[in-house]
Amino acid sequence: MNKQQLAAKIWASANQMRSKIDASEYKDYILGFIFYKFLSEKEEEFLSANNWNRADAIAYLNEDSQEVVEFVQRGIGYFIAYDNLYSAWLERGKDFDVSNVTDALSAFDRLVNPSHRHVFEKIFDTLETGLSKLGDTSGARTKAISGLLQLIKDIPMDAKQNGCKARYDVLGYIYEYLIGNFAENAGKKAGEFYTPHEVSLLISEIVAHHLENRQTIKIYDPTSGSGSLLINIGQAVSRHMGNKGSIKYYAQELKENTYNLTRMNLVMRGILPDNIVARNGDTLADDWPWFEEGKPETYKPLFVDAVVSNPPYSQHWDPPSGPDPRFDDYGVAPKSKADYAFLLHDLYHLQLDGIMCIVLPHGVLFRGGQEGNIRRNLIERDNIDTIIGLPPNIFFGTGIPTIVMVLRKHRSASDVLIIDASKGFIKEGTSNKLRVCDIKKIVDAYITRKNMSGFCRVVSKEEIRSNDYNLNIPRYVDSSEPTEKWDIYATMFGGIPISEIDLLDTYWDALPGLREQLFHPKSATTCELACSDLKAFISSNSIVKGFFDSYKERFKDFSAWLYEELVDECTLVNRNTEEDKIAQEVFHRLAGMPLVDPYEAYQVIDDMWETIANDLEMIQTEGFEVTRQVDPNMVTKKKGGKDVEVQDGWVGRIFPFDLIQHELLKEDLSSLEDMKSQLEAIDSELASLVDDMSDEDKQDAGEALSEAGDSFASGAKVKKKAKELADSPLGDTLTHATRLIGQVSGLKKKEKQAVQKLDDKTKKTIESLTDDASRQLLDAKWCHPIIGSLAALPKKEINSLVSKLNALSEKYATTLSDIDAQIKDSERSLCGMLGELEGSEADMAGLEKLCSLLGGGKNA
């Protein structure tokens, strides 16, 4: 089971187990127990590394052994007695009780090394005080906790996975996955602890680009939530630095339970305790004073290389009654909206060469009053670097439009880059989500600072001044779709307006000469298509074929390059940087290529990357031998009224069975598919026999048919009824159906045997793969889908052109003249029918008048 499958399994079970407990609260329990398991197993790993065995732990790992307690505390910063270990809880089985947990959590806080109190002190308070919500009685709480312990027991916590180093990758992924899913289910409360992963990635790439050449870095999140935003920034920066131990993390969070999540998350990502500085406090009311131990009069302001934050939107706050260095040079945000208070707080804590990114509601760009004055001061001081408009409905629990604002304390430039990224997203359920290609496009625009029509523009300070410091994005970047136009002349007399053909200039520039071949002049302002079958004409056109050939030429050796890059030495591939390396190669090959959007090509790569990265992770942690590994396929089935995991066949750890069958066992697969085709043909013939029966026949057939009368019943019932109706047409039909049902039964038996035989053969094939064969299969699994999807991109653009031209043609296919003629024909037809009516003299006079109004006349 890979980490995605394990995460999905845990989430599904956790969501079922939480019953009526709110998702925003239940997360504290399951994530708290995951963290305790992590600390417990980390201690066991530490002891094992120091040559302790289980017997030693049972004998000496207790509070009475002061020397042992101090030894463990010095090594990992805390101490857990043997009886309080997670593994000991599991060993208790039916003897486990909720009191074991409360005793252990109480002891943990008491036995933290004083030097590590800033990281671990009271970290389990939320879990400990909330246990009562897991059940009304001690027995109910014990049962609920036992279920949670069993649920998370398969999560690998230590620095080794299957005997190979794979530090915290699985744990970090699952933790982030669970937090994201709890946020999705927590509604408005989600904003208290979670920034969507894609927004975190966007901010992290911007910050990492700014900090990439620094040796040591301090990053700060004053509204840290679960810590995910801070962690993503650190991971992105460390990819450029190569040493994540050189990053110091500062976090502040108001809510205690969320503050505990921040610390847990940071610790579980392998961040050293000395690099974690976290505070539980009100960011605006209680700024970060840095007092030296024992010297409360010593004040050291905190200044960092990067500040990132997603503060609560437009909340009320209490402005300071006196001077405050955070706001003195800019102004104080209004009581009713703290947005600019958070922004100025973040800016104050930046080093002169630092960078900050803050997520805010769109209203901060144009609201007046005190906010307008602050905005003016920020612009005049050149602090605002970039404004990024995000898609609507991208944050859990709110659909309000939001932005990311990038600011710096010192800039040599005075302009502002404005990006309207509100149109780039994919819809998932009720939410919108930034795709990886959307993120890359935004980051590239940020780095290059080049104008892109409908997407981004560098705006001068003078222009912003002329707009009275209003930064509303539509004032500067118009990303709206053009309104549909109708040409009056073409509407009346037909033809396609030349002015609307001109709007497709991107295609005509890319395919010179095609426009002239497609259209003939109809009038001074209109054209008509020169062909009846537009799709056939374009697909066979030499200009279009030349476009396809040009694209193919750019990628003619790409398959070999990708194989060498990804597959040939896959154990050496850097998973953190390889996707960008492949993307850069694709961007290079597409440089100057018209029509094909390089960001769509980037998305093609990313759509496959999770699969590739997961496989690479297993190969690099478990060795290339893993490509020959087959695991039991475990499924959940009901047994005795309970859900029980049972084995249902086998699955390849790297290679899916269907891949092996399509690549190496084609004859066997073809034979099986022939059986399936025969079954489908017989099922179709049986359905036709029923459809051809009259209602009377169906009634006579009785129990030979299903209750609904739309299919045959069992073979025995059909056979019995066929004998009863022998020597009749219906009897012949039922006799024929009996033979077909018998054939189905025989074929299904053969099919089941063939499936089992093919699965057995597939398992043996995987287990006996040579290294070369494995590499060819990796090529088929990883590279072929990318190459195929890239090859489809130019065809997609040409199909888009065909659709647009067909729409234009249909738009003006019916003219006003045609409609007028149809109306007159309808009037004449109606008058003709009215003329056949008979009635009184008054009736006939009325009908004649009606015909006159319709334009038909008396003799119509």
N, C-alpha and C positions, 0 to 999 in steps of 0.2 A: 504494500500500500504506500503510494507516494504521499508527499506532504499535503497536496491538494485534496486527495481522497480522505486522508486522516482528518484534516481540518473540517471538511464537509461533514464527515461522520460525527465528529464531536459536536459541531454546531447543531446538526439535526437532533441529536440526542439531548443536548442541553436545552434547546428551544422547547422540546417536548417535556423535559423534566421541570422546567421552571413554572409550569402550570399558570397560575394567576399572578405570579410575581412579576412586576414591571421589569422590562428588559434592561432599563437603565440602572436598576438595583441588582438584578440577578448577575450582571456582569461582575460586580464586586466580589461575589462568592466564588464563581468558577475561576476567575482570573486570580483571586487571592489564593485559592488552593493550588493552582498551577505554579504560582510563585513559591509557595511553601515547598512544593515538591522539588522545584528547581534548587532551592537552598539546601534542602535535605540531601539531595543526591550530589550536590556540589561538595558537601561535607564528606560524604562517603567516598567520593573520588579523591579528595584531599588525603583522607586517611589511607586509602589504598595506595596512593603514590608514596606514602611514608611507611609502607610495609605493614599496615594493620590488616588483620583478617576479621571475619565475622565474630569469631570467638573473642578476640581482643575487644571488639566494640561492645559486645554483650557484657563483658567483665568490667571494663574500665571507663566506658563512655557514659559518665554520669556526673552530676553536680558535686558529689562528694570528693571526686578526684580533682582538686584545685589545679594541680600541675597540668592535668590533661585539658581542663577547661581553658587555661591560659594558653596552652600550646595551640589549640584549635582556634581560639580567638585571634592569636597573632597571625595565624595562617590565612584565615578567611574573613575575620572581622566579627564573627558571631559563634555561638555554640548551641548545638542541639543534642540533648541526651539521647541515648539509644532508644529508649522507650517512646520518645517523641518523634523519631524519624518517620517519614512517610512510608517507607518500606515496612517498618514495625507496625504501623496502623494496618497495612494490608495483611500482615502475618496474623493479626489477631482474629481475622475472620469474623465469626458470629459474636466473639467477645468484644468487638470494637464498640465504643460508646462515644457519644458526643462529648462527654467529659474529657476524653483523651485529647480532643482538639482544643477545648478551652484551656486545659492545663498546659498544653504545649505552647499555645500562643502567648499565654501569660509568662511562661518561663523564657520564651524567646526574647521578649522585650527586656527582661531582667538580665539576660546573659550576653547582650551585645557588647562588643569591645568599645570602650569609651571613645577611641579614635574613630569609630565608624558610626557613632550615634546619629550624625547628620544624615546618614543614608538609611539606617534601619530603624531608628527609634519610632515606636508607635505605628509602624508600617502596616501592622495587622489589625489596628483598632477598628477599622470599618468592617472587616470580616468578623472579628470577635463580637462586636456589639450587634451585628446583624444576623447572627446565627438563629436567633429566636424566630425570624421570619420564615425559616425553612420548615417549620412545623409547630403545631400547637402543643405537642408533648415531647418529652425527651426521646421516646421511641420513634416518633415521626421524624424528629431532627436527625437522629442517628441513621435512620433509613435513607433520608435525603442526602446526607453527607456521604454515606457509603456508596450511593449511586454516583456521586460526583467523583469520588476517589477512583472508582472502577472506570469511569468514563475517561479520565485523563491519564491513566496508568501507561498507555502506549506511547505517549509523547516523549521522544528522546530528549533528555535535558542536558546530558553531559557533553563534554568536548569530543566525544567519540561516538561514531555511529557505525555499527557493524564492523568495529575494529579499526576504522579509519577516521582521520580527523575531518570533522564537518561541523565546525564550531557554531552552535546555536542557530544555524540556518533554519532548521525545521521548527524549533521553538519560536523564533522570531516571527516566522511566517504565520504560524497558527495563532499566536497572540494577536498579531495585527488583523488576521482574518476574523477572529472572534470579536474584537473590538468594533470592526467595521460592520459586522452583522448585527451586533447589539445596537449600534448607532442607528442602523436602518430601521430597527424595530422600536426604537425609543422615542420616535416623534420629535417634538420640540426639545425634549431634554437632551437629544443627541448633541446639540451645539455646545453643551457644557463640557464634553469630554472628547470630541472627535472632529478633526478636519479631514474631509475626504482625501483618500490616498492620492488621487490624481492632482488635487490642488497642492498637496505637500510636495509631490514630485516636481511640479512646475516651479514652485518657490525654491526648492532645493537646487535645481539646475541653474537658476539665476544667481543664487548665492554662491554656489560652487564655482561658477565661471569667474566671479569677482575675487574669490579667495584662493584660486588654484595654485598660486606660487608661494604661499606662506608656509612657514615651517611649524609654527604653533598658532592655534586659533581658539578664541573664546566665542561661544555662541549662546544666545540668551533668548528664552521665550517667557515673557512676563505673564502669559495666560496659558500655561502649558497643557492643560487638559490631561490626556492620557500620555503625553510626551511623544506621540507619533510624529508630529511635525518636526520637533527638535531632532528626533532620531533620523528621520529621512534627510534632513540637512546634513547631519554629521556623516551619514553614509555616503552622500553625494560628494561632500568635500574630501572625505578620506580616500575616495577612488582616485582623486587627483594627487593627493598628498602621499598616499601609500603607507601612511602610519596613523591609524585612528587613535593611537595612544597620545597623540599630540593635540587632541581636541578636548577642550574643557567645556562642560555643559552647565549652564545656569538656568534654573527653572523656578518659576513662582506660580502658585495656584491658590485661589481663594478657598475652594471647597476641599475639605479634608479628604474625603473618599477619592476625589479625582487627583489630588496631590499624591496620595499613596500609589495610584496607578502610574503616575509619572515616574516615581522612584523605582517601582517594580520593573517597569518597561526598560528603563535605562540600565538597571543592574542585569537584567536577563539578556541584554544585547552585548554583554561582555565588556561594558564600559567600566573602567577601574573606579573604585569608590573615591579615590583622590581626585578624579576628574568630574565628579558629580557634586554640584552645589545646588540644593533645592530648598525652597522656603514655602511655608504654608502661611499665606497672608494676603491682604488686600493690596494689589499692585498700586492703585492710585492713592489710597489713603496712607499706605505704609511703604514708601519707596525703599529701595535696597541700600540701607546703610551697611557698610562693611566694617564691623568692629573687630579689632584684634582681641584675642582671648584675654580676659582679665583687664582690658583697657577700654571701658565703655565710652570714654571721652574721645577716643580716636576714630575719626570718620574718614573712610576712603570710598569715594564714589566708584561705582562699578562702570567701567567702560570696556566695551567688547568689540570684536571684529564684525559680528553680525547679530542683528535682532530680528526674530521672526515671530509673528503673532496673528492669532485669529480671535480677537477679543469679542465679548458679547456686544451685539449691535445696538446702538442708540439707547443704552441704559441710563437711568438716572444716577447721579453721583453728587458728592459734596465737595465743591471746589475748595481749595485752601483759603483760609481767612487772611493769610499774609503772603509775603514773597515766597516763591517756589522756583528754584533754578531751572526746573523742567519747562516752565511756562513763561518765565519773565520776559523773554525776547520775542514771544510770538502772540501771547494772549491766552486767556483762559476759556476753555470750552463751556458752553451753557450747561446749567444744571440738568436740563432735560435730555441731553445727548452727550455721552462721554466719549464719542468716537475720536474727536481730536485730542482729548486728554490722553487716551491710549497712544495715539500717534506721536504726540510730543514727548510722552514718557519714553517711548522706544527710541526716538531720535536723540534725546538727551544722553542715553547710555551708549551711543555709538562712539567709537574712536573716530578721529578725523578722516581716516581712510577706510572706514567701515561701510557696511551696506545694511539696509533693513527692508523687509517686505512685510506688509500688513494687509490683512483682509478686512475690508470695510463695506458698509452699504453704499450703494451708488449715490445716495443723497449728499455725501460729503463733498461731491464735486461741484455742487451748485447752490447748496443752502446758503442763505445770507446771514446777516447779523454778526454775532461773535465768530461764527464759523467762517464767514466770508472774510473777516479781518485776518484770522489765522491763515487761511488759504493764501491771501495776498502776501503775507509775510513770508510764507514758505516759498512762494514763487519768486519774490524779489530777492530772497537769499539763495536762490538756485538749489534748494534742497530736493525738490521733486524731480526725479529722474525719469520715471516711466509710470504710466497708468494703463492697467490691463483690464478691460471690461470682460467679465466672465459670463458664460451662458446662464440663463435663469434656471431656477429649480435645481441647482447643483449641490446645495447643502441640505443635509437631512433636517427636516423639521421646519424649513422656511423656503419660500419660493421667491423672496425678494431679490432684485438684481444686486449683484455684488461686484467688487473690483479688488484687484491686488495693486497696491501702490508701492512703488520702489522709491526709496529716498536715500540720500547720502548727506553727510554733514558738510563735506567739502567737494565741490565740483568745479571743473574749469569751464564747462559749458553752461549755457543759460536756457537752452531749449528743453522741451518736454516731449518724450516719445509717447504717443497715444495709440494704443492697440485696441481694436474692437474685435475681441475673440468670442463674441456672444453667439455667433452662428455655427461655430465648430464644435460639435458634440454628437454623441450617440444616445438615443433614448433607451433606458433600461428600467422597465416597470413604470413607476410614476416619476422617476428622477431622470435628470440629464447627467451625462458623464463625459468628461474630457477624454478623447482618445489619445493614444501616445503620439500619433501624427499631429494632433492639435497642439499638444504640449511642445513638440519639437518646432513647429512653425512659429509659436509664440516666442520661444527661447531664441531661435535664429533671428527673428525680427528684433528682439532686444539686443542681441550681440551686434548685428550689422547696422542697425538704426537706419535702414533704407526705407523710403516710402513705398508702400504697396497699395494700389488702388482698392478701396473698399475694405482694407484690413488695418493698415497702420500709417501714421504720418508723424514726422518730426515737426513740432509746432514751436515757433519762435516766441520769446517772452513778449515781444511787441504785439503779436496777434492775441495773446492771452490777455494782455492789458486792454487791448481794444474791445475785448469781450467782457470787460469789468471782472476779470479773474474767474469767470465762469469756466469750469473745466468739463462740462457735460459732453460726453464723448461724441454724440451725433453732431455737435457744432463743428467738429474737426475731421471726423471720419464718417463717411456715409456708406454704411454697409447694407442699406435697405435694397430690396429687390426692385428693379425698375417697374413702373406701372405699365400694364398692358395697353398698347395703343391700337386703334382701329383706323385704317385708311378709308376715308369716305368714298373715294373714287373706286378703289378695289372692291369695297363692299357693294357698291352699286353695279359695277360692270365686270367684276371678276379679275383674276390675275393675282400675283403675289407682289406686294409693294417692294420696290427696289430699296426703299429706306429700311425696311425690316430685314431684307437680305443682308444689307450692310452691317447690321448688328451682329452678324455671325462672322465678323472679320477675323477673329482668332483662327477659325477653321480655314478661311480663304488664304490667310497669310501662311499657314502651315502646309496647305495643299494648293500651291499656285497652279492656276489653269483649270481647276475642278469646277469653279463657279461658272466659267464660260461654257463648259461642257454640259452643265446641269440645266441651264436656263436659256430660253429664247425670249427676245423682247416681245411684249404684247402691246404696250403703249409707251408713251414717254416716261411714265412713272411706274409701270408694272412689268413683270415678266411671268412666264409660265414654264413649268417643268418640261424638259425635253424627253422625258421617259415616263412610262406608265408604272414600271416596277422599280421604285427608287432604291430599295435595299439591294436588289440584284444588280442594278446598274453600278452602284457605288462599290459593292464588294468585288466586282470584276474590273473596276476601273484601274488603268495602268498607273495613274497618279497616286491612288490610294495604295496600290500594291507597292509602289516605290516607297511610300511612307512606312509600310510594314517592314519592308526589306531594310530600310535604314535603321529601324529600331532593332531588328534581329542582328544586324551587323554590330551594333554596340554591345550586344550581349552574347556574341557568338562563342566566346571562350569563358563566359561567366560560370557555366556549370563546372568546368574543370577548376576554376579559381576557387569557387565555393567549396568544392570537395577538398581541395588542398588546405583551405583555411579552416574548415570546420571538422572534417572527418579524419583526414590523414593522420594528424597528431592530436586527436581529440583530448587526450589526457593532459595536454599542455595548454589548451585553450583557456584564456582568461575570461571567465564568465561575466565579470563586471564591465569589461570594455569591448568585448567581441561584437555585440549587437551594433554599437556605434561604428565600429570598424567596417562591418558589412554595409551599414547604411551609407557611410562615406564613399565606399566603392560604388554603390548604386547611384548616389548623387553625382559622382564624377562621370559615370557612364551616361547619365541623363542630361548632363550639362549641355544646354543649347538645343535639346530635343523639344520640339514644339508639342503642344497639347497634353502630353503625359505629365501629370502632377507628381513631382518627386515625393511629396508628402504622402500620397496614396501608396507609392512604392515603399516608403518607410513603414506604413501601416501593415503592408503585406509581410514584411520581415517580422514586425512585432507580433502579428497574429500567430506566428509559429514559434516565437522566441521562448515563451514559457515552457512549451514542450521540449525544445532543444536544451534550454538551461537546466531543466529538471533531469534530463537524461545525462547531460554533462556532469551534473553534480553527483549522480550515482556512480558514473564511470570513474570520476576522479576521486571519489571517497572510498569506493568498494573495489576498484580495479576493473580492467577491461573484461575480466571474467564474468562480470555482472551481465554482459550481453548474452551469456548462455544460461542465465538464471530463469527458472520457472517457479512461480509461487502458487500456493493454493488460492483459489478464488472463493473468498468467504462471503456468504450472503446471509441475510437475516430472514429466518422463517419462524412461523408460529409453531410452538411445540408445547403441548400441555397448557395452552393459554398464555404462554410467555414467549417473548422474542428471544430466539436462540440463534447464534452464529453457527452455520454449518458449511462444509466445503461443497462447492458446486463446480467441479472441474478445476482447470488451471489457467493461469495468466502469465504471460511473459513479463518479466520485470522491466525490460526495455522495449522489447518488440511485441506488439499486439499479434494475436494469432492470425487475424485476417490479413495483416501485412505479410507474414510468412507464407500464408496460403496463396496470396495473389502473386508473390514474387518467386516462390520456390516450389509450390505444390499446385501448379495451375491445372494439370490433368485431373488430379483428385477433386479439386474445387469445381472444375467444369462438369465432372460426372455428377457431383452432388447437385449442382445448379440445374442439370438436365432433369434430375428426379423432381426437383421443385417445380420446374416448368411443366412436367407431366401432371403433377398434382394440381397445379393451377388450371391446366386444360380440362382435367376431369371435373374439378369443382365448377368450372364455367359451364360444362356440358350438363351437369346435374342441375345447376341453377336454371339453365334454359329449359330443361324438361319440366320443371315446376312452373316456370313463366308461361309455357305453352299450354298448360292445363286450363280448361274452362272452370268456372266456379262450380259447375255440377261435378266435374271430375275430381276437383279438390274435396268436395263433400263426400264423394264415393270413396276416395282414397283414405279418408278417416285418419286412423292412428299412424298411417305410413308417413304422414307429414307432421311437422312441428305444430305446436299450438297456434302459432301465428300463421301457419299455412304457407310460409315463404321458403321452406326448405324441407328436405327429407329428414325423417326421424332415423333411428338406428337401423342397421342393415337387416336385423332379425325381423323387425316390424314391417319393413318394406317387403321382405321376402314372403312373410306370412300373408300379407294383403295381396301380393302378386299371385299366389296360389289360389286364393279365394276368387280372384277375378280373372282366372285363366281363360284363354280363348276370347278375350275382349281387347279392344285397342288400349284401354287403360291398363289392363293386365300386362300387355306387351311392354308398355312404358315402364311399369314398375319392375318387370323382369329385367329390362335393360338397366334401370337404376340400380337394381340389386348387384348386377355384374360390376357396374362402375364403382359402387360403394366397396365391393370386395377388392377391386383394384386399388382404391384409395388406401384401404387398410393394409394391403400388402406393401404398397409403395411407402407408406409412413413407417412401417417397420423397417424396411430397407434403408429409408432415409435416416432414421434414428441410429441404426447400426453404422451407416456411412459417416454420420456426424461424429460419432464416438471414435470411429477408426481414424478419421481425419484429425480430430483433436489429439489423439494419441501420437499420430505421426508428426503432428506439428510440434508437440512437446519434445519428442525425440530429436526432431530437426533442430530446434533451438538449442538443446543441450549438446549437440554435436557440431555446432557451427565452428568453422575456422575463423581466425581473426580477419582474413580477407573477406570472407562471406559476411561477417558482422559489419565490416566497414561498408560493404555494398548495400546492406540493409539500412544502415544509418543514413547513407546517401539517399535511399528511397524514402525514408521517413522524414528526414530533415530538409534536404535540399530540393527534391523534386517538387514538393508543394510550393515552395518559394519561387522556383523557376517557372512553374506552370502559371502561378498567379501573376507574376511579373509579365509573362508573355501575353496575358489577357488584357493588360492595361490599354494598349493602343486600340484594340478591338472595341473596348468599352467606349472610348472616345468617339470612334467612328459610328458606333451604334447610337450614341447620343446625338451626333449630327443628323443621322437618318431620322430619329424621333422628332427632332426640332423642325426639320424640313417637312415631314409628314404633317406635323401640327400646323405649320404655316399654310400648307396646301389645303388642309381641311378647313382652316379658319375662314378662308375666302372662297371655298368651293361652291357655296350657295350664295348667289347675289340677290340684291333687292329686286332686280328684274325677274329672277326666277320665282321669288316669293310672291311678287305681284301677279305673275302669270298663274301661279298655283291658286291664289285667292280668287282670281276671275274665273278659273275653271270650276272651283268649288261653288261660286255664286251661281254660275250657269246651271250646274248640276242640281243645285238646290231649287232653283226656279223651275227647272224642268219637272221636278217631283211635285212642287207646289201646284203646277199647272194641271196635274192629273187629279187634284182633289175636287170634290163637289161640295156644295153647301148653299146657304141662303144667299140672297143678293148682297146683303151686307158683308157676309163672309168672303164672297168672291171679290168684292170691291177692296176689302182689306188685304187679301192675298195679292191682288194686282198692284196695290200700293207698295207692299213689301218687296215684290219682285222689281218694281221700279227703283226702289232704294238700293237694292242689291245690284242694280245695273243689268237685270235680265230682260225686262220689258214684258209685254203682254203675251207674246208668242214664244217666250223662252222655253 
